[in-house]
């Protein structure tokens, strides 16, 4: 059709030229005018048709090409609870891929510790497998809502911890081979992010007060689990209050934390002036609480 319309347009163009030539002699002028205007009209119509056909062809081509260029085929795999539990620490990427299926590129992340693969379950739970940088073996796996509703666990060579249970996390940190400063930093972050319930706030406050009154809180500063648990509880209590309120429970928790963390990390001795000064402030806070 395009060729035919183009041919008609060409003939119309020639008619315009012939019409112009016939305008010169007076005897041919009337006929020349008719040929000229007829050629112009036919040429305009033909040209318009050609343009429309060209535009439609372009749109059709774009529409046909678009899916091929923008459509991304996803190969996301869903896994079951049994499949998640079957993955062992130390297994290779090849073994995990064989057992769970190939993970899509969008679910592969490069992080500081290594390469992380993310899978999901049919119940919208999530599973994360972290592979070492060099050995490409599983060094950690974790899940959110995959094992059960609201579950949040993490498994390493040291075992599995329930991340919804702060006590288990503190124990895990205490048993790690990290330095005391690194352990303190991890527990501090854990406590700062923790949301205390009213009952826990009351429990933690009573606990640190009783540990101080009994003079137990600095008796065994090399006991990682005990000292880190005290750091967690006092940090959680202190973060629960707004400093501007000047609550004596907040002030007590702050000074309790100062003595606990600095003696644990070896910055201050148990009988140092700094510790005694903080204890003096703690006594003042206790007097206001009673």
Order of alpha helices (4+ residues) and beta strands (2+ residues): alpha-alpha-alpha-alpha-beta-beta-beta-beta-beta-beta-alpha-alpha-alpha-alpha-alpha-alpha
